[in-house]
């Protein structure tokens, strides 16, 4: 992630997401159709209505990264 300008302490890797997906299936706590959000701050089940926005940590792309990645080539 550092190659793209992201602070590694503010990102999660594919291994983290895969681990949460396996837990989602194996633990049996969730019913079919569950939407699970995974971020640096942890995981949470998203409901259908009135969903609280995610916490800032690890959910926003820093402006410097956006500028670097979307600048003309």
Helices and strands as residue ranges (DSSP letters): G 2-4, G 8-10, H 14-26, E 35-39, E 42-46, H 63-69
